[in-house]
């Protein structure tokens, strides 16, 4: 939904006005697009809100006063005119020119095919000698019955049960649009409406989450107090009406954002609409306000650096760059804000719970996989553990040997085979063709990774017998894959393209 203010001889993206006689006629224009599943046709609604005190009111024969605006709406595709309507819009009658402290609304609706259009609005105050003024906006319409979609996100002034069907009626309610992007101090709630189409094509009849929140335009900061969530059942057309309390929202530029998420918390669709809030009685949120959230308990900046650094396996390339810069310099509050936003963006309703689950992984990795001068979060095992969680099975071998003598295969650790008498001390110190000695290794199996097939395996090896393990091979998508890995692990005792005992373990997953 685009908002435009109208000014004479000057047109800008968000507002334009035009002068009339001794006053300036001011009108706010907006539009929304919707889709009708019954007719399989999109349609456009246009909204014009006029400030009565800026118009020229004429005295009628009845002794009352009325103003009239001439409105011309034209929809074009290139040089072709697809829709045109010209009409006179009369203001409400007043008995005195001292009663002009009100605005009045005009709503129009017309069907249109999918496409890219130029929407042209021309206004003229018929009580004034001023010329008409015109503004043109680009209009994109793209709906069909095969794909999920959302209508425009529409700000609402009021929603009341329909008594008599009218142009504002929709779904049994009269919905009056809020045709402005300005919310003064006396407005304590922001109401919104939108429609969801064909979401059943994505989720079937299962439920999905509708999440609404307010974010700061400049920083993307979300406000915990200004958010709501509801669950809806999949269907061809779903109307959604909601409201958020903005009484404690400080002055500033914001976005109202609505997201649709499936049961796996994946974002399906979203819309946002900008607005400005004037609320001088509420102090503006500062970085220090993040101290009141769950990240406020982390005041040790060195520890906070570790937690931010540990986000690397989950972070986007942009987030990694920001994190690297934050860690490089001091700034506790900035780091708290980054940690908070990282989880709030991904899990708007359960950010703290998801962080605490991840923190358990970080603490485990630091305790178990750290190595002199290398933190656990920087090791290969630490990275895999952080990214995928604890494995479902671990095989840990320090001295695994496979022995093949006279056609019989004896497998086990050097200690157990010495006890059984299957290898001698000479065998231990003098490798022969019949003995396969493996360097220390760990085999991790995951029964199911979130974005991969079942039974994914990671094999880590201690190449220098120092206790420091690196990832040697994996069958997981996007991970290290080395066709010669077992030959390296066996110190070249396995021939090329030969699968030894550890290779069989890898293929089995245990």
N, C-alpha and C positions, 0 to 999 in steps of 0.2 A: 504494500500500500504506500503510495507516494503522496506526500503532502506539499501543497503549493499555496503560497500567499500571493495575492495579485496586486501589483503596483503599476501605475501609469508609466509607459515608456521605458520600463526597466523590468527585465525578466531574468530571474535566477533559478537555479535548480530547485530550491526548496520554497522560495516565496516570491510572489509578485503582487503588486498592488497597482491600482490606478486611481488618479485624482478625479473627483467629480465636483464641479462648481467650487463652493467654498470649503468642502470637506473632501476627504479621500474615502471612496468606497472600498471597504476591505472585505474580502471573502477568502475563506480557506477551502481549498479543493483537495479531494482525495479520491482514490478509487480502489476497488478490490476485485479480484477475479475468483470465480467459483465454477463448479461443475455440477451439472444435473444428471445423475445416473439414469433417470427416467427418460429423458430426451437424448441422452448421450451427446450433450452439447454444453460447452463452456458458456459462461455469461459474465458480463461486467456490470458492476454497480459503481455509480459515480455519486459523490457527495459534495454538496456546496453548502457551506455555512456562512451566512452574511451577518455582519455586525450592523444592527439597525441604525445605530447612532451615526454611522458614516454615510448613510444614504439620504437622498432627497425625498422627503415625504410630501405628497400632494393632498390638499384638502378635497374631500369628496362631497357630493351633494348632500349626503347624510350628516355632514359636519364632522365626520371622523377623518383620520389621515391614513394614507397608505403609500408605500413605495413599491416600485416595480422594476425588476431587473430583466433584461433581455438575455437569454442564454442560448448559445448555439453550440451543439456538440457534434463533432465530425470525427469519424474514424477512417483512416486512410491506410492503404498498402501501396506504397509508391505513389503513382498518380491516380490510382483507382480509389474511389470513395465507396467504402463498405457500409457505412451507416451515417446518417445525418438526422439531427432533430433540432428544430428551432422552436422556442416557446417563451412565453412571458411568465415570470415567477413573481407573484404578488406577496408582499409581506403581510403579517397579521395587521388588522385594523387597530389603531390607537385613538383615544379621544383627545389626547394632548401631546404636543411635541416634547413635553417633559417626561414622557414615558418610553423613551427610546433606549433604555439600558437593557437590551436583550439581543439575542441572535436568533435566527431562524434557519431551518435546515431544508434542503431539497435533495431527494434521493431519486435516481433514475436507474433503470435496469434494462439491459438488452443482450441478446444472444450473439455469439460470435464464434467463428471457427478458429481452430488452432492456427497460430501464426504470429508474426511480428508486425506491429502496427504503429502508426503515429496517432495519438489521441489528442485532439485539438479542442480547446475550450475557449469560447469568446464570450465576454461579458460586457454589458453596457447598462448604466443606470438611466432609465428612460425619463427620469425627472431632471436629468442633468444635460448640459450641452457638450459635455466631454465626449470624445470619440471612444469607440469600443477598444478593449485591449484583449489580446489573444496570447495564449500559452500553449505549447505543444510538448507532450511527454511521450517517450517510447513505451510501448505496451507489449509485453510478451505473454502469450497465452499458449499453454502446453499441457493439456489433459487428455487422457484416453482411458478406456475401460480395462486395458490390459496391464497397466502398471500402477503401483501405489503412488499417491501424490497428496499434497496438502493444498488447501485453498490459501488465499492471502490470510495473514495473521491480522485480525481486525481489532482495533481498540474500540471499546464500547463505553457509552455514556450511561446507559441504563438498560436493564432487561426486565420486562414485565409480561405477565400472561396476556395473550391476545384476547381482546374482547370482540373486536370486529376486524376481519382480515384486511390488511393494508400493505403498503409497499415495504414496511419495516418488519412484517411478520415472517418468521422462519421457525419451523419446528414447534409451533404452538406458543411462541413468544414474540413480543415486539422488541426488536433490538435496535436501539438508537446508537448510531456510530458516534465515537468521540473523534471529531474531525479536527484534530490538532495534535502536535507533538509536544505541547507544553502542559505540564502538570503543576499548578500553583500549590502553595502551602495548604490551602483549605481542602484540597482533594486528598483523601487518606487512602484510597484504593485505586488500583489500576485493573480494569476489567478487560477481558479479551475473549474473542470468539474465532474459531476456525473450524474447518471441516476436513476429515480424512477420507480419502477415496481408495477403494480397492486394496486396503491393507490386508485383507484376507488372502490376497494373492501371495503375500509374503509370510504371514503367520498362521494362515488357516483360521480356525475358530479359537485358537489359543489367545491368551491375554497378552497385552503389551503395555508398556509403561508410557504414560504421558507426563513429561517433566517440564515444568515451567519455572524460570528463574530470571533474575535481573543481574546483568553484568555491567561493569564500568566500561565505557567505550574505549578509553585510552589504554587500560591495562588488562582488560579481560577478567578482572577480579569479580568473583561471584559473591553475592551477599546471602549468608546462610538464613537470615531471617526472612528474606524475600524469595521463597521458593515453595513449590508444592508439587505433589505427585499423585496421580490417580492411575488406576488400571482399567483398561477397556478391553472388550471382547472383539476379536476380529470380525469385520462385516464389510459389505460393499461401500457403505456411506455412514460415517460416524460424526455427528456434531459434537463439538467440545466447547464448553463455556467454563471460564474460571476467573479468579481474581486473586490479586496479591496485595498484601498490606504494604503501603509505601509511606506510612505515617512517620517512620523513623529513618527514611531514606534521605540522606543529605543532598544538598544542591549539587547538580552535576549532570553530565551527559551519560546516558545509559542505553542499553539495549534490553528489550523484553525478548527473551529467547524461549522457544518451545521445542522440545526434542521428543521423538518417538523412539523407544528402545525395546528390543525383543527380550526374551527371558534370559539370554546370555549377556545382557547389558550392551549389546551392539547397537550403535546408532543407526536407525533406519531412515528417518527424515528429520528435517529441522527447518525452522523459520525464525527470523528475528526482525524486530522493528525498533528503530531508534526513538528516543524521547528525551526531553529535558525536564529535570525536576528542580523546582525552586522551593527550598525548605530551609530558610535562614536560621530557624530555631534549633536545627540539628547540626552538630559539628560534623565536618567532613571526615570520612574515614581515612586514617593514616596507616602507614605501614605497621606501626606499632600495634594496631588493632588486631593483627594476626596473633598477638600474644594471648588474646582471649580465646583462641581456638585451640585445637588439640596440639598444634605445633608449639604452643607457648611454653610447654613443659621442657623444651629442649633449649637450654640457655648456654650450654657448653659449645662454643663455636667449633672447636676441633672435632667434637663428636658429631655435630651437625654437618660438618664437611664430609664425614664418612657416610652419613645417611644419604646425603645428596649424591655423592660419588657412587653409592650403591644402586642408584636408580638407573645407571647406564644400560643394563640389559633390557629395560622396558622403555627407555626414553627415545623420542624422535631425534633426528639429527640436529634440529634447531634446539631442542631442550638440552642435548649434550653440550652444545656450544655455550649456551647460557650457564649451565652448571659448571663447566670448566672455568669460565670467567669468574663466577661467584666464589668458587673454592680458592681461586688465586688471590683474592683480596678480602680484607676484613669487611664485616657488615652483617651482624646477627639478624636484624629485622628483615633484610632482603632475602636472606637464606630461609628464614621461617616462612616468608611469603611464598617463595618458590616451592618449598616442600608442600605447603598447604594447597597451592593451585595445581600442582602435579596430580595429586590424588583427587581433588575436587572436580577437575575436568573429566577424569575417567569414571569416577563413582560419585556423582553429585549427592546421592542420598546416604551413602555408606562410606564416605571418604576415610573417616577415622578408623573404622573397623578393617577396611582393606589395607590401610597403612600398617596397622598393628600386626596383621597376619604377615605382611611382607617384612616388617621389622624383626619378627621371629626368625625368618630366613637369614637376614643380615647378621643378627647376633650369633646364629649357629655357624655361619660361614666364617665369621671373624674368629670364633673360638676354635674351630676344627681345622680349617684349611690355611690359616696364616702360616707364613714361613719367614725366617729372618729377613728383614728389609722388604718383605712383600706381604701386604695385607690380604686376608682371605678373599675379599671382594674382588681383588685383582688377579686371582688365580683362575685357571680354566675350570677347575671343579667348583670354585665359588661362583663363577659366572653362570654355569649350567644350573647349579642349585638355585640361584636367585631367579633365573629366567623360567625354569620349569618346575621348581619345587623339589621336595625330597623324592628320590627314586623309589620305585616299588621293590627293587631288588639290587643288592650290591654283592659282588664277588671280589674279595680282596686277596690277592696272591703276592707273596713276597719272593718266593723261590720255587716257581713252578717248573717241573721238568717232565718231559715226555720221553720215554725210553722205548726203543724198538729193537728187540734182539731175537733172532731166529724166528721172525714172523709173529712174535708175541709183543703186544704193546703194554707197557706198564706206565701208569700216569700218576703223578702226585707231586708233593713237595720233596725237595732233596732230603729233608729230615725223615719223612715217613718211608721213603724208598731205602734210605740207609738202614733204618730199623728192620725193614723186610729183607734186606740183603740183596735188593735188586740192582743197586749200584754200589760201587766201592769208593773209597776216598780218592783213588787214582782217577776214577771216572769224574769225580767232582772237579778235579784240578786240570784234567786233560780231556776236553770235549772231543768226542768222536762222532762219526757219521750216525751212529745209532742213538745218540742222546741229543735231545733238543732242550736247551736251557733258555728259559724266558726271563727277561728282566721283570722287575716288580710291576704289577699292573692292577688296575681296578676296573671292573666291568659293572656299569650301571644300566639297569633296564627300567624304562617307563612303560607301563601298560598302555597308556594313552596320553599323547600330548595334545594340547588344545587345538593346534592348527596342523596336525599331521596324522599319519596312519598309526594303528596300534603297534605295540612292541618295538619301540625305538630304543636303540642301544648306543651307549657312549663308552669308549674304552680309553682310559687314561693310563699313561706309563711313566715310570720313574727312570728316565733314560740314564741318569748318572748315579743311581742308587743314593741320592742325597735326601730323599724324602719329599722332593718337589715334583709333583705330577703335572703333566700337560696332556691335552687332548690329542690322541693319536688317530682315532678313527671313529666315525659314527654313521649310522644309516638314517639319521634324522635330516629332514629337509633343511638346506641352508647351512649345515654343519660340515666340519672337516671330513673329507672322504679321501683316503689314501689306499689305492689297490695293493700297495706293497707293504701295508702296515704290519702284517704278521712276520714278514721277513725281517723288518727292522726290529720288532719286539724280540725276535729269536736270535738277534745278532747274526743275521745272514745264514742261519742254519737251515731255514726253510727255503726250498727252491721257489722260483717264480711260478705263480699260478697254482701253488700247492696249498691246500687247506690243512693246517695242522690242528692239534687239539684245541688250542685257544681260538682258532678260527671257527671250529665247531661250536665252542661255547658262545662265541659272538653270534653265530647264526641261530642258535637255540635261544639265546637271551639269558643263559644261566650257566 
